[in-house]
Amino acid sequence: MTKPTDDKAVILFDGVCNLCSGAVQFILRNDPKGHFRFASLQSAAGQKLLEQHRLPTDNISTIVLIENGRAYTRSTAALRIARRLRGAYPLAYAAIIIPPPLRNLVYAYIASNRYRWFGKAEHCMLPKPEFKQRFLE
């Protein structure tokens, strides 16, 4: 496991959410350049990064992207992540022109139902050995 570096973006995710863990696996498969590092929102590293960016440490209803010293949440984070993935996924970034309140309505609906639809794990996911270095301590 590594510590964050200035040239890598960090994704903070809900470590017990099956949808979120699946999204992390998806990003790992579609980020061959290794642009993203990861930490669960519940981890010590995640909590420290939330504090550093003046974000609530008890809110686990959003994904957080820390990139170039700035923190992005909800749909903005998701779209900024998509633009770095291989394949056609960067095309989704065009949705950034939709005003955030409208984009975030859809995001909030999914976030509020994620446990019901996809379930909740008892423990945070453990990364596969080949991806372990991409997770923060």
Residue pairs with C-beta under 8 A, 6 or more apart in sequence:
1 132
1 133
1 135
1 136
1 137
2 37
2 133
2 134
2 135
2 136
2 137
3 136
3 137
4 10
4 37
4 45
4 49
4 66
4 136
5 37
6 69
8 34
8 35
8 36
8 37
9 35
9 36
9 37
9 65
9 66
9 67
9 68
9 81
9 84
10 36
10 37
10 38
10 39
10 49
10 65
10 66
10 67
10 136
11 24
11 27
11 36
11 37
11 38
11 39
11 63
11 64
11 65
11 66
11 77
11 81
12 38
12 39
12 40
12 41
12 46
12 49
12 50
12 63
12 64
12 65
12 66
13 20
13 21
13 23
13 24
13 38
13 39
13 40
13 41
13 63
13 64
14 20
14 40
14 41
14 42
14 60
14 61
14 63
14 114
15 21
15 40
15 41
15 42
15 43
15 121
15 123
15 124
15 125
16 40
16 42
16 120
16 121
16 122
16 123
16 124
17 60
17 114
17 115
17 118
17 120
17 121
18 114
18 118
18 119
18 120
18 121
19 110
19 114
19 117
19 118
20 63
20 114
21 121
21 125
22 118
23 63
24 38
24 125
27 36
27 38
27 81
27 85
28 127
28 131
28 134
30 85
30 86
30 87
30 89
31 84
31 85
31 86
32 86
34 134
35 84
36 81
36 84
36 134
37 134
37 135
37 136
38 127
38 134
38 135
38 136
39 45
39 46
39 49
39 135
39 136
40 46
40 124
41 47
41 50
41 60
41 64
42 60
42 124
43 124
43 136
44 137
45 136
45 137
46 136
47 57
49 64
49 66
49 71
50 56
50 57
50 64
51 57
53 64
53 66
53 70
53 71
55 64
55 71
55 73
61 108
61 111
61 112
62 73
62 74
62 77
62 107
62 111
63 73
63 74
63 77
63 78
63 81
64 71
64 72
64 73
64 77
65 71
65 72
65 73
65 76
65 77
65 80
65 81
66 72
67 80
72 80
74 100
74 103
74 104
74 107
74 108
74 111
75 95
75 100
75 103
75 104
75 106
75 107
76 96
76 100
76 103
78 107
79 92
79 93
79 95
79 96
79 103
80 93
82 89
82 90
82 92
82 93
83 89
83 90
83 92
83 93
84 90
95 103
127 134
127 135
